[in-house]
Structure formats: C-alpha cells, structure tokens
Amino acid sequence: MATFKRNLRISLGFYTVYSDSNPLKRMFDPTQVPAPAPAGQIHPLGQALIAAVDERDRHTGEHCRRVCVLAVELGRRVGLDAAALDLLHQAAALHDLGKIGVPDMVLLKRGRLDEDEWEVMRSHADRGARLITAAGLHDAHALAKIVRHHHEHIDGSGYPDALRGDAIPLLSRIVALADSYDAMCEPRSYRDALPAAQALEIMRGERGVKFEHELFAQFEQALFELGV
C-alpha cells in the first residue's frame, strides 16, 4: 500500500494539493481552498459538471474538493490501482452533483431541515447518478453507481436503496467516510464545525451501522498520514 510522503503533489484532475504544511487544515479555511486547475483525466464535460456544482453553491463545491482529497488518500491506503483511483477521484468530485436539482429553500436553508425537506435533500444521490448517466461521461455507469450509493449504510439503513455490507460498492463506501467526516468538520447555520477528534469519535460509534470497522481504521490512518 502507498504511504504519504513529504511534499507529495496529489493531482485530482480539477485541482492539485501539496502535502507540505498540512493541506487539509488549509483547505478548511475558505480562503485557502484550492481553485480548479487545468483538466486532468476528467472529461471536459465532467469538468463542466464540477464547475456547475461550484457555481450552484460554493460551499458544496469546496466540500467536494476536500472529500476528493480524503477519498483518494484512503483509496491509496487500501491499495486501489490507478484505474480505480481515477474513478474514485471523479466520483468524489461529483458525489454531490445532484444538489444542483435541490431547491434553494432546502439546499440553502439556514437551520435544520424538517422531514419533508430531508426527503428532498436525500434525492440528490439519485439525481446525481441520473445526471452523470445523461451526460454520457466515460465510465458513466460506474460513476453513477458510486454516486448513487454514497449514502448507503453498512447495516442497510441508508439510502436510496438500503443496500447492506458488500452490496455497497467499495468506492461508494470510501466516499461515504470522507463525506461524513468533512460534513461534520465544516460549520452549519445551526452549529459550529466539530473538532476533528469529536467527528472521529462520533464516527467510531457508527462502526457496524454506517461504516465497516476495517475500512474506518484505514480512514483514521489516512487522516493521520495527512496530518489531521
């Protein structure tokens, strides 16, 4: 498995992160979030979709960039090959694409969502998968599957299809860990950002429910390697 090295340059197709001076801490500062860079392996239409997410809601765009860094590092730790890592970083970049179709009154609401609003918000996983399929991106079927299932839980309590265990694609499980952690570590209108240690403690309590034990252990190690 790959290990993180000092001054490693991680190219994620639409931006580049440098490992010096704790990249993730810089990324949680809105003024330090990396700007999109020239296209890498991502198809130009995929680049356009990523840009559309950023234009729709800058907060969501910044979140997707951080999730991409975390997901790719975890993918390296679990030994994904180059093709799988390429697919992973594209899926992580596009995992919230479906929020383009979520109304402002829900997506940008200042405060907690009620149950009806949560139902609308939860539709973003399916919406994103359908948009990827409609766009005809390279590996569209695989990308759409990862995006559709990134909110499934290991015990079957997730959405949209209540998949369990290994029925959830591995790359979806990787994105889910990165997504959950980053969501807790960024501020919301109804709460402050949680410290990293508190977010991880909450996630430890969700092992066997949302996340599998072994993959979570690898995720903690990935965060350690990134200096979080």
C-alpha positions, 0 to 999 in steps of 0.5 A: 500500500502507498504511504504519504510522503513529504511534499507529495503533489496529489493531482485530482484532475480539477485541482492539485494539493501539496502535502507540505504544511498540512493541506487539509487544515488549509483547505478548511479555511475558505480562503485557502481552498484550492481553485480548479486547475487545468483538466486532468483525466476528467472529461471536459464535460465532467469538468463542466459538471464540477464547475456547475456544482461550484457555481450552484453553491460554493460551499458544496463545491469546496466540500467536494474538493476536500472529500476528493482529497480524503477519498483518494488518500484512503483509496491509496491506503487500501491499495486501489490501482490507478484505474480505480483511483481515477474513478474514485477521484471523479466520483468524489468530485461529483458525489454531490452533483445532484444538489444542483436539482435541490431547491434553494429553500432546502439546499440553502436553508439556514437551520435544520431541515424538517422531514419533508425537506430531508426527503428532498435533500436525500434525492440528490444521490439519485439525481446525481447518478441520473445526471452523470448517466445523461451526460454520457461521461466515460465510465458513466455507469460506474460513476453513477453507481458510486454516486448513487450509493454514497449514502448507503449504510453498512447495516442497510439503513441508508439510502436510496436503496438500503443496500447492506455490507458488500452490496455497497460498492467499495468506492461508494463506501470510501466516499461515504467516510470522507463525506461524513467526516468533512460534513461534520468538520465544516460549520452549519447555520445551526452549529459550529464545525466539530473538532476533528477528534469529536467527528472521529469519535462520533464516527467510531460509534457508527462502526457496524451501522454506517461504516465497516470497522476495517475500512474506518481504521484505514480512514483514521490512518489516512487522516493521520498520514495527512496530518489531521 
